[in-house]
Amino acid sequence: RSSAKLVAPLGCLVSRQKHTLPDLPYDYAALEPHINAEIMQLHHSKHHATYVNNLNVVEEKYKEAVAKGDVTTQVSLQPALKFNGGGHINHSIFWTNLSPNGGGEPKGELMEAIKRDFGSFANFKEKLTAVSVGVQGSGWGWLGYNKEQGRLQIAACANQDPLQGTTGLIPLLGIDVWEHAYYLQYKNVRPDYLKAIWNVINWENVSSRYATCKK
């Protein structure tokens, strides 16, 4: 199963294949010591899997409501569709944003864009970390691409709100700051988790996403 297929829009609700949990491109223990195997296993096989399963259930109910012309039910299903669909989209991106061979700094066009829009990589890293630390409750910190303005932009999203669907920004790098992403290892000290995650950021993937969205 290719995770690339899973980041696509949710598509037609009338005729579609069910969403599936993408395989990770690395072992659960591959990101240690920065993110331990227990966290990765639970995060992927339990949390992400739950979003996928719930999304399939919600879409089936939505399909039935559409067939019946039941607009009230369609509207009532929107929050669950947004939450579980967003959780699936966000995590499908998140796994590819991480790598046991990650860390360091990006190169090429992405690095030049970061310097242009944030002054330096250090400034960018500091700003995205601060935004991610500052998320109240559960949510995500994002580096996105503003296609209309042709520039990079940092944003935070609450809960599982998908970046593009709620802000219009194209997601390049997402950092999950739900407690299930770090609590077993870092307890309630979110800044320590954020300091560690920079060691496993897959800049090759982020750069590829940037090159694609500019086309």
Salt bridges, closest charged atoms under 4 A:
ASP23 OD1 - ARG1 NH2 2.65
GLU59 OE1 - ARG16 NE 2.47
GLU59 OE2 - HIS19 NE2 3.28
GLU109 OE2 - LYS214 NZ 3.94
ASP117 OD2 - ARG116 NH2 2.82
ASP161 OD2 - LYS82 NZ 3.78
ASP176 OD2 - HIS43 NE2 2.90
ASP176 OD2 - HIS91 NE2 3.16
ASP176 OD2 - HIS180 NE2 3.58
